[in-house]
Structure formats: structure tokens, C-alpha cells
């Protein structure tokens, strides 16, 4: 069983920064994919960024250059540093762990960016 615990959401003004963290616990193997998705009201959940256990990262076009994903493999933790936040970044952010073809999700953390 895998559990994911997110933290770091909140409310910030446009142009501000937030840092999200997600710690995974349980039956975790070293080779996995960790990432962040987000879902705004009335919209589908979308990929924000993901990162392999080797550190190869991938970003959505809308956040590239503003967000940075990183991970600490020893602690099974993934981070999302979000800079230059925009009102359109407002959403619930979910941590995802991909392991042996299956996705595990966190409970989500709210990020609200005010103009």
C-alpha cells in the first residue's frame, strides 16, 4: 500500500511563490515516476510536471520556466517550486506516484492565486 501526503498549498498574490511537498510512504520501490497534477473548478485534471527517479523532468507548457520539480529519492519526496504565480494557476494540486503501471494519488492541496 502506498500513501501520499501533500503540504504547502495556500493563498498568494499574483507574482508570488509557493513550494509544494509530497512525501510517499509504504511499499515504494526506487524506480518510479512522481509528479504533480492540478484541477481547476470545471476543468479536467492536467499534468503540471513529473520527474523520474533519475531526475528527468517534464513540464506543461503553461508552467515551464516558472515551476521547478525536484525530488529527494532517499526520502521518497517530490517538491514543486512555483514562482511568478498567476491567477490561472489556481487549482487543487495533486501529487501522483507511478509505480508498475499504477497511479497513486494524494488528497490534494489548494493553491489560490489572487490578482
C-alpha positions in Angstrom: 0.0 0.0 0.0 1.2 3.5 -0.9 0.3 6.7 0.8 1.0 10.2 -0.4 0.9 13.3 1.9 1.0 16.7 0.3 1.7 20.0 2.0 2.5 23.6 1.2 -0.6 24.9 -0.5 -2.2 28.2 0.4 -3.2 31.6 -1.0 -0.8 34.0 -2.5 -0.9 37.2 -4.7 -0.1 37.1 -8.3 3.7 37.1 -8.8 4.3 35.3 -5.6 5.7 31.9 -4.9 4.7 28.7 -3.1 6.5 25.4 -2.6 4.6 22.1 -2.5 5.9 18.9 -1.0 4.7 15.4 -1.2 6.0 12.6 0.9 5.3 9.0 -0.2 5.3 6.1 2.2 4.5 2.4 2.1 5.6 -0.2 -0.5 7.7 2.1 -2.6 10.4 0.9 -5.0 13.2 3.1 -6.1 12.3 3.2 -9.7 9.1 5.2 -10.0 7.7 8.4 -11.5 6.5 11.2 -9.3 4.6 14.2 -10.4 2.1 17.0 -9.8 -1.3 17.4 -11.5 -3.9 20.1 -10.9 -7.6 20.5 -11.3 -9.3 23.8 -11.5 -13.1 24.1 -11.0 -15.0 22.9 -14.0 -11.8 21.7 -15.7 -10.2 18.3 -16.2 -7.2 17.3 -14.2 -4.0 18.2 -16.0 -0.3 17.3 -15.7 1.8 20.1 -14.3 5.2 18.4 -14.1 6.7 15.0 -13.4 10.1 13.6 -12.7 11.7 10.2 -13.0 13.8 8.6 -10.3 16.9 9.5 -12.4 15.8 13.2 -12.3 14.5 13.6 -15.8 11.7 16.1 -15.7 8.8 17.1 -17.9 6.6 20.3 -17.7 3.4 21.5 -19.1 3.9 24.4 -21.4 1.9 26.7 -19.2 4.3 26.4 -16.3 7.7 25.8 -18.0 10.1 28.5 -16.8 8.1 29.3 -13.7 7.8 26.0 -11.9 10.5 23.6 -10.9 10.0 20.0 -9.9 12.6 18.1 -7.8 12.8 15.1 -5.7 14.7 13.5 -2.8 14.9 9.8 -3.5 16.2 8.9 -0.1 13.0 10.4 1.5 10.6 9.5 -1.3 9.6 13.1 -1.5 8.8 15.3 -4.5 8.7 19.1 -4.5 7.2 21.7 -6.7 8.6 25.2 -6.5 6.1 27.6 -8.1 7.3 31.1 -8.9 5.7 34.0 -10.7 2.3 32.6 -9.9 -0.7 33.7 -11.9 -4.5 33.6 -11.1 -4.9 30.9 -13.7 -2.6 28.7 -11.6 -5.4 28.5 -9.0 -6.4 24.8 -8.6 -6.2 21.8 -6.4 -2.8 20.3 -6.8 -2.5 16.5 -6.6 0.7 14.5 -6.1 1.0 11.4 -8.2 3.2 8.4 -7.9 3.5 6.0 -10.8 4.6 2.5 -9.9 4.5 -0.6 -12.0 1.8 0.9 -14.3 -0.4 2.1 -11.5 -1.0 5.6 -10.2 -1.4 6.5 -6.6 -2.8 9.9 -5.6 -2.6 12.3 -2.7 -5.6 14.0 -1.3 -4.8 17.3 -3.0 -3.8 20.7 -1.7 -5.5 24.0 -2.7 -3.5 26.7 -4.3 -5.2 30.1 -4.8 -3.6 33.0 -6.6 -5.3 36.3 -6.3 -4.9 39.2 -8.8 
